[in-house]
Amino acid sequence: MGRAPIEDAIEAAKRLTRAIATNTTETTASKEDHDVGNTIEQDEESAAEMDDESSTSQDDDTEGKTGNTTAPQHVERALRPPRGSKPTAGWAMAARGHSDPDKMRIDEARHEPDWPAFDDAVRAEVDALWENKTWELVDLPEGKNVTQTTMLCARKRGADGSIAKHKARYVARGDTQLYPNDFGEVWAPVVRYSTLRALLAHCTAEGLTLQQLDVKTAFLNGTLKEEIYIAQPKGYERGDPTKVCRLRKSLYGLKQAARAWYLALKEVLEAAGFTASTADPCLFKRRFGRIVCYILIYVDDMLVAAKTKVAANRGVAANTKMLKATVMGDPSCFLGFHIQRSPDGTKTYMHQRQYVTTLLARFGLLEANAVRLPMGAGSKLSKAGETLTPDHVTLYQELVGALLFLSGGTRPDIAFAVGRLSRFVAAPTVAHLAAAKVVLRYHKGTADHGLSFDAKGELHGFCDADYAADTDTRRSTSAFIVSFRGAAISWCSKIQATVVASTTEAEYIAASAAAKEAVWLRRLCTFLTGTTAAVPLHCDNQSAIALINNPVTRARTKHIDVCHHFVRDRVESGDLTVTFVGTGEQTADALTKPLPVPSFTKCALNMGMAAAVPEGEC
């Protein structure tokens, strides 16, 4: 079937966008838009194949041509209505995102069909607050501020998406606290995802057993130094309703609550003989004879790892003796990440299959056709283009934010595409929304893909750069990826802060950024494994390697800022070794530019990306 001319498709897309903005429907022009939409819908499969075929071209001379032809097709598909629906102008380019229906305030929960379950959860929360002696009833002193509060309700779902339990949380509104009377220091650490991935990789290689804990009403264990007053939970008051609650312990929502809880938990663990890592203050360990026990904490969620179940149980007991915690056994879903281990413990899969499915449903793409690339080879995005309406700007920001969680968790294969899209969140265009939708369609075919750890592979990294790739600023893109035990544990794709004068300088700056992460990960892995070997860093630019290994000043490099010479210093100290790797073996290449299918697939495999085993077969 013949395809409508590109110019007609773009013009139709612009008319549809203007109609959406004014909340009207197409009349005279709707017939033409309908024809364009039907043409795209009927030829959707062939269009997806055309994208994949065009992306396999590796000829740099055709890069501009490829980018100019794929972008309008993406615009057409971004404006195409869902299959089986009429192409009215009221339909928003991609399905309208919406907030999480499982999270709400108590006044909204009262109208839900499962309100009795929410009511039980609220009563349990209030009972826990009184039993924990979180507050005492007093008269409000003159001149004191009452911090406002609210009751939040949520449905907690398991790995399969079913409702596991109903939960309520009485929280303070930190925005109504007054400094310095109501709070002082507020900073508190949470574990980095890189640390979680490194621990899982180490557990896989050493065959460690894992236990998951959930501390009940964790923030209520923190002790407050400030004098703070709140009202009783409305509808669940006890005693004199005219009195207020003076907090004796921390409460969720207070600005200092997280800090108070971390300090209390750290005190408990140190009393039990655990010591915190200098690389990450949320990773602790203790030796029981020759056996090492690790505890990783993320607010009130914990992982305990040890070689034997006896040692793991001793680590669990260190928490349960002093804190009310639920022992959940082997972790299957931790911080939104699915964790699957093979029966013999030689492989661990970490993925976000349920989250991807939720995103596809949220943005109306469950029935969309999958594509093989998150961004077609040669695709270029710039600030110029047809601007979006305010509602669609919000939609774009929601979608990019959701994709950022994916790319930072278990999907290094989309790091470049999401990094590129995040540059335009302030003023996105139709082409940007279309490109974001393509990334989501890529997940349609790879929903179960994630990181696969095994017992092979020491700590090593790759660094790369794409010179002057940004068409708006002419800045280069830096990228690095660090792998451990068969899969990536840290990665980054980021535009450089300044314009550089050569590919050598761009690669040198990228190597410096990779060196900083590698040095930190070396310290972290030393805490886990006890080994202190130098980290191999692979670069595909001989000039940059020569500049790293030979600290001389040349006319073309004398202007490089001193902060970028960090990699040279670490090579001299023996923390790193920088070696050459061919472009065909450069794993970080997928984090600097859109690649054709064969090259992208190879890079994804080298990152440790693999399809997770279906539940029950792991």
N, C-alpha and C positions, 0 to 999 in steps of 0.2 A: 504494500500500500504506500502511495506517495506521501511524503511528509510535508507539512506546511512550511513555507519559507521561514527562515530564522527571523527575518525582520517582522513578519506578520505575527509570529509567536511572541516576540518581545513587546510589540505594540499592544497585543491583546492582554499580555500580563500587566502592562502599565495601566490599561483601562480598568482591569479588574481590581487592581490595587487601589486606584482612585475611588472606585465605587464602594469598596469595603470601607474606606476612610469616611465616606459620607453616609454610610449605612443605607444605601439605596440599592436597587436591583437594576441589572442591565435591561434595556429595552431594545433599542435599535441595534446596538453593538453586541447584544447577547448572542445573536445567531452566529456571528463570526467567532466569538469566544467559545461557543459551544462546539463549533466545528473543530477548532484547534484542540480543545480538551478531548473530544472524541478520538481525533487522530492520534493523540498521544496515548490515550487509554488503550485503544485497539492495538497499537504497536509497541506496548510497554516492554514486552519481553525482548523484542528486537532492539529497542533503544538501550536497554541495559547491556545487551551483548555488544552493541556498538561502543558503549562507554568502555567496556573491558577490552575490546579489540584495539580501540584507539589508544588505550593506556599502555599497551604492550610495546609501543614504539619507543626505541631507545635512541633515536636520532635527535641530537640537540637542535638541529636546524629546524625541526618541525615542532619544537616546543611551543612557540607562539601560536602556530596554527591549531595545535591540539587544544590549547587553553581557550582560544576564541570560539571553538566549535562546541566544546563540552559545556561551558558555562551557560549559554542560552538554553540548552537541553535541560540543564538542572533547574533553570528558572521555570521552564514549562512544567516540569514535574512538580516543582514546589507549589505551583498555582493550580495543579490538577485536583479536582474534587475526589473524594473517596469513591471507589468503584461502586457502581450501582446508584449513586446519588446524582441529583441534578446540579449542574454547574452554576449555582446561583452566586451572585456577588457577595452575599452574606457569609459565604464559606471562607474561613480564614486559611491562608496559604497552606499551612500545615494545620493539623487538628489543634484546637486551642488547649494549651496546657492548663492544668488545674491543681489546686493544692492537695496535699495528702488527705484523703477522706478518712483515714484512720486516726488522725490527730485533731483534737477539738477542745474547746472550753466546755465547762460543765453545763452551761445554759444550752449549748448545742447538743450535748450528749443526752439531755433530757428528752429530746425529740427523736432519738435513735431507737430502732426496734429492740436493741439489746441494752436498753437503759438499766434494767434490773442488774445486769452483770456489771455495768459501770457503777451503779449505786453501791454494790458490794465492795468494789475496788476503792471507792471514795471512803467508805466507812473503815475499811482496813487501813487506809492511809492515815486517817484521823486517829485511829486507835494506836497506830505505830508512833505517831508524833507525841501522844500523851504518855505512852509507855516508855518512850526514850527520854522523857523529861526535857523535851526540846524547849519548852517555855514555862513560864509561870504567870498566872493572872494577877495583874496589878492595875492600879489607877494610873492613868497617863499623867506623868509629871508636866507641870506647866512649861511651855516653850519647847517641848520635845516633838520630833517629827514622827508621824505614823507611816511606815513604809507600806505601800499598797500591795495586795496579794491577789492571786487568782488560782482556781483549781483547774488543772489540765487533765484531760482524759485521753487515753490512746489504746488502740488495739495492737497487741504485739503478735506478729506473725512468725511462723516457723520457716524452715528452709523451703518447704513445699508451698508456701503462700497461705496456708490455713491459719486461722486465728488460734494462737497458743494460749493467750490469756488477755484479760482486760486490766489496765493499769491506770491508777490515778496519782497525781503528784500535786501537792500543795506548794506553790512556788511564790516567792517574793518578787516584786517588780523592782529590779535593781535600778531602773531608770528613775525611780522616785527617791533613791537614797541621796543623801547630801554629804559631800566631801568637805572637810575631813572628819565630821562628827560620826557619820555612819560607816565609813570604810577608809582604809589606808592602802597598804600593799594588796594587790589583787592577782598578780601573775601566778600561774600554776602550770606545770608541765603536763603534757600528754605524750604517749609513746608515738614515735614516728612510724609511718607505715614501712619504711625501709627496715627498721628494727624488727618489726613483726615478721616481715618476709625473711630476714636473715635468721631469726630464731626458728622459723618453720623449716628453712633450708638445713640448718644445723641439726634439728630434730630428725629430719629425714635421713641425713648422712650417718648419724650416730645411732639411729633406731630408738630415740627417746620416746617415752610415753607422755601423752598430753592429758591434762585435766582442765576443765573450764569452770570458773567460779563467777558468781554474780552476787555482789554485796548488796544486801537490802538496805534501803534508805541510807546510802553511803554518806551523803553530805551531812546527815544529822549527827555523824560521829565527830565532826569538826567542832572545836571549841572557839567561841567568839570572844574577842577582847573588847569589842565596841558595845555600846548600849543601844540596842535596836528594839523598836516596838512595832507590832503588827496587830491586825484584827483577827478574831477567831474565824474559822471557816464558816461562811454563811450557810445556815440551814443545818449545821452540825455543831452548834455551840454547846458548851458545858459550863455550869456554874453561872455566875453573874454575867449576863450579856452586855452590860455596860462597861465592863473592864476590858483591858487590852492585854495582849501577850507580850511579855518581855522575853526576848530570845536568850536562852542560855547556851544553845548549841546552834550550829549553822543550819541554814535552810536553803533549799534549792532556789536559785534565782538571785540570791545575794551576790554582789560583786566579788566578795571575798570568800564565797562558799567553797569554790574549787581549791583555792589555796589552803584553806583550813583543813579540808579533807585530805589533801595530799600530805600535809605535814603530820596529820594524825596517823595516816597509813604508814608513812615512812618510819615514824616512831615505833609502830607495832612491829614492822618487819626488821628493823635494826635491833630491837629487843630480842627477836627470835634468832639473831645471828646472821641475817642477810645483809649484804652490802650492795649499794647502787653502783651502776656502771658510770664511769666518767664520760662515756660517749653518749649515754642516754639515761637520765635520772629515773626513768620509768622501767628500767630493766634491772632486776636484782638477782643475786645468786648466793648460794651457800653450799659448802661441802659437808656431806655426811660420810666421813671416811674418804674413800676414793670416788664416791659418787657425787656428782654436782647436780644441784637442783636450781632451776631458774624460775623466776616469777616475773611475768610481764603484766603491767597494769595500764589500763586505759580508763581513767576515772573510776567507775565501779565494776568494770569487767576485767577479769584476770585470766591468764593462762599460766599453768604450772607444768613444768617439763622436767623430767628426770629419767635416768636409765631404767630404774625399776619402779614398780607401782608403790612399793613401800616408801621409797624416798619421795615420790610424788605426793603420797598421802601425808607425809610429814610436812611437806611444803604447804599442803592444803590446811593442815591442822594449825599451822602458824597463824593463819588468818581466821579460821573458824573459832579458835579459842577466845579471841578478843572481839571479833566482829560477827554480826549475823550475816551469813553468806549461804547461798544455795550452791551445792556441788552439782554441776550439770554433766559431769562425765566427759567422754571424748568430745572435743569441739566439732560441731558440724556447721555452725553459722556464728562467726565472731566478727563483731563490728560491721555487719552487713556483708562479710566475705564468706563464701562457702569454702569449707576446708574438708577435702576428701583424701583419705589415706588408703593405700592398697593394703590388702590383708597381711602381706609380709612386711609392710612398713618401708618398702624401698622407694616408693613414690608418694608425693603429696601434691594434690591439685588445689590451687587457690583461684577461685573464679567468682563472678557476680551474675550468675545466670538469672536468678530471680529478679535482681534489680534491673537487668536489661529488659526482661519481659514486662516489668512494671512501666519502664520508660516507653516502650513501644505502645503499650495500651494507653498511657497518659497522653501521648502525642498522636494517637490515632493511626499508628503504622503497623499494627499487628498483621494486617493483610497485605502489607507492602511487599514488593519484589525486592529480594536481596541483591546487593552488588558486591563485587569482589575487592573493591578498594575503598578506603575511607575518603580518599581524594584522588581524582584521576590524574595520571601523569601529565605534567605540563599545565595543570590548573593554576591560575593566578588570581588572587583577590586583591582589591585595592579599595580605598576609601570612597572613590567615586561610584555613583550608581543611583538607582531609584530608591529613595528613602522609604522606610517603613512607617506605618502609623504607630502612635504611642502604644496601642495594645500589642502590636506585633513586635515592637521593640522589647516589651516585657516578655513576650513569648520567646524571643530569641535569647534573651538573657537567662531565662529559666532553662532552656535547652542546653546552652553552653555550660551553665553551672552544673547541670546533671552530668554532662559528658566529662567535665573536669574531674568529678568524683570517680568516674570510671577510669579515666586515663591515669589518675594518680594512684589508683588502687591495684588493679590487676591487668590493665590494658596498655602496655607501652607501645603497642602497634598503632594506636590512634593519637599518641602524644603530639606528633607534629601537626596533624589536622586540627586538633582541639586547640593547640597553642596558637595556630594561625587564626582560627575563628575568634579566640578570646581577645584579639587585638582590636576588634570592631564592636565590642559590646556597648560602647557609648553611643555610636551612631551607625547601626547596622543597615544594610541595604537588602533589596530583594535577592541579590546574588548571594549574599552572606547567609540568609535564611535557607536558601536552596542548598548551599553547600553543607550547612549543618544537618539538614534533613538527609543528605547523602550519607553522612557519617552514621546517622542512626539506622539507615537502611543497610549499611555494612554490618551493623550488629545483628540485624535480622538473620543473617546467615551464619553469624559467629557468636551467638548468644552464650554458648557453653564453653567458649574458649577462655583460657586463663593461663596462669603460670604453672609449670610442671617441674617440681624439684625432685632431684634424685641424689645419689651418693657421689656423683662424678663432678669434677670441675672445681678448681680453687678460685679464690677471689681474683678477678681480672676485669679490665674495662676497655671500652672503645670510646674515642672522641672524634668528632668530625665537625665541619662547618660548611655552609653554603654561602659563598661570597656574594655580597650585595644583592641578596635575594629579595629583599623587601622593596617593591616598586615605588612605595610612597616615600620612604626615608633613605633607601639605598644602604640600609644596614644589613649586616650578615646574620645568619642564624647559627647559633652554637648548639651542639647536642653531645650528650654523653650517655652511656649505658654501662652499668657495672653489674656483673653477673657473679653468682655464687651457687655452687651445687646444681648446675644445670639450667638455671633460669635467672632472669634479671631481678635484682633486689633494689636497684635505684636507677633512675633515668631522668633526663631533662631535655627539653627542646625549647629554646628561648632565644629571642632576638637580642643581639648584642647591644650594649648601652651606647656605643659610639660608632660612627662610620670609620671603616678601616681602609688602608690604602692598597692592600694586596691580599691575595689568598693566603700567603704565609702568615701574615698578621692575624687574619681571621682564624686560621687553624691554631695558631699559638695561643690566642685568647681562649678558644674552646678547650685546648689542652689544660690551661690553667684552671678553668672551671671544673673540669673532670678531676684534676689533681686534688682540689679541695675536698671533693666528695670522696675520692678514693682514700685519702689520708684518714678521714673520719671513719669510713667503713673498715679500714684496716684496724683502727683502735677498737671498734665495736667487735669485729671478728676475733681479735686477740682476747677480748673479754669472754667470748663464747668458746673459742677453741684452744686458746693458750699459745697459738703460733704467731710469729711476728715476721713472716716472710715479706719481701718487697712485693708490691702490687704491680703486675704488668699492665701497662697502658698502651693500647694499639692506636696508631695514627697513620693515615694514608697520605701524608704530605712530607716528603723528604726534607724540604727546606725548613719546615717547622721543627722537625726532629733535630736537624743540624743546629738550629738556633737554640734549642733546649740544651743540647749537649756541649755547645761551644759558647761560653759567655763572652762574646765579643760585641763591640759596637760598630754598626755599619750605618751608612747614610740612609738606607731604607728601613732600618729598624730602631734607630736611636730615639725616636719619638714615642716608642711604646711605653705606656705607663708602668711604673714600678710594681703596681699591684698584680700585673699579669706575669711577673717573673717568679711567682710562687712555685710554678711547676719546675723551673730550673733549680731552685733551691732544694726542693724535695728529691729531685733526682740525684743531686750532689750528696744529700744526706743518706741516701740509700733506701728511702721509703718507697720510691717508685722506680720503675724502669720503663722507658718509652721505646717501643719497637715499631718498625714499619709493617703495615699490612696492606695488601692490595685492595683497591676499591671494591672488587667483587666479593671480598671477605669482610668488608667494613659494615658491621652490624648497625652502627649508629647512623648509617646513611639514610635509613628510613625515618630518622628523626630530624632530618634537615631539609628534605624536599619530597614532593610526591614522586613515587617510583612506579614503573610498570609492574604488572602482575608478577612475573617470574622473580624479579629482584625483590619486590616487597615480600613475597611469600618466603623467600630464602632468609631475609632479615628477621621476619617474625619467628621462624623456626629457630634461628640462632639466639633469639631472645628467650627461648624456652616456652614459647606459646604453643599450646596444644589443647585439643578438645577434651574436656573433662569426661571421665567415665560416668554413664548414667547412674543415678542414685540406685543403690542396691547392688550395683555391679562393681563398685570400687574395691 
